[in-house]
Amino acid sequence: MEIFGNYLMAIVQTGGLFAPLLFIAAHLIRPLFFLPVVFICVSGGILFGVFYGAIYSIFGITLSSIMFYFVIKWMPKVSERFLRMKQKLIGKHTELTLTQISLLRLIPFIHFHLLSLCIIEISSSFKEYTRNSILTNIPLALVYTTVGGWLSSLSPMHILISLSALLLLIYALRRKEIVIKWEDFFQTSSP
């Protein structure tokens, strides 16, 4: 992922006027490389700043959502697979609201297109799906391009200190209990 990020930054920085188009194209090919949306949005904040990075990210994410809509409509096997995954993770009869989807999109570990499938389920037409996608993509793009803009303004020493503090915080907030199975605790020795 780091190699792709360096490659993307080199292309965008030398792209001149085509840099925004290359960045939006990166949003479109992102699923092929299994890159998280967050990575591309943070890169947008670093490369273009918060304002333009957010605009380009909203545009790119929305185009990616529209492409997903057509892929799901044209490929019923893919649609069935996503529906099974949704049923396992969210529930069979659960319908999420747009606010819930917007908040879930802020979590980097939740599959982006699984949430797009939830939008398809609550939308009655393509026009409504597109509108709902834009509304749920705005918070995602704003938050993570802001993080990218913040990262670009830090010195390498501040980034190192921030990452070290984050690692210490993760270690301090870890789960502090150990589960030992009954059979492992009371082992019976067989002769």
C-alpha positions, 0 to 999 in steps of 0.5 A, a space after each residue: 500500500 505504501 508503494 501505491 501511495 508513493 506512486 500515486 503522489 508522484 503521479 499527482 504532483 507531476 500531473 499539473 492540471 490533470 492531477 485532480 483527474 488522476 486523483 479521481 481516477 484513483 478513487 475509481 480503481 481503488 477497489 481493484 487494489 483493495 485500498 481503503 477509501 480512507 487512504 485515498 481521502 487522507 492522500 487527497 488532504 495531503 496533496 491538495 489541501 483540505 478544501 480541494 481534497 474534500 471536493 475531489 474525494 466527494 466527486 471520486 467516491 460518488 463516482 465509485 458508488 455510481 459504478 457500484 450501483 451499475 455493477 450490482 444491477 448487471 451482476 446478480 451473483 455479486 449482488 447475492 454475495 454482498 446480500 449474504 455478507 450484509 445479512 451476516 454482519 448487519 442482520 437479515 431484516 435490518 435497514 440502516 438510516 442515512 445517518 447510521 450509514 454516514 457514521 459507519 462510513 467513518 469507520 475505516 474497517 467497514 466495507 464501503 460498498 457494503 454500505 452502498 448496498 444498504 443505500 441501494 436497499 433504502 433508495 427507490 430510484 437511481 436518482 435517490 441513490 445518487 443523492 443519498 450517496 452524496 449525502 453519506 460521502 460528504 462526512 467521510 471526505 471531510 473528516 479524512 481529508 482534514 486528517 490528511 491536511 493535518 498530517 501534511 502540516 506536521 513535521 516528521 518529529 511530530 508525526 513520530 511523537 503522535 504515532 508513538 502516543 497512539 501506540 501507547 494509548 492502544 496498548 494501555 486500552 487493550 483488553 486485560 483479561 485472559 480466557 482459559 478454557 476449563 479443559 486447559 486449566 484442569 488437564 487430566 493426565 492419561 497414563 
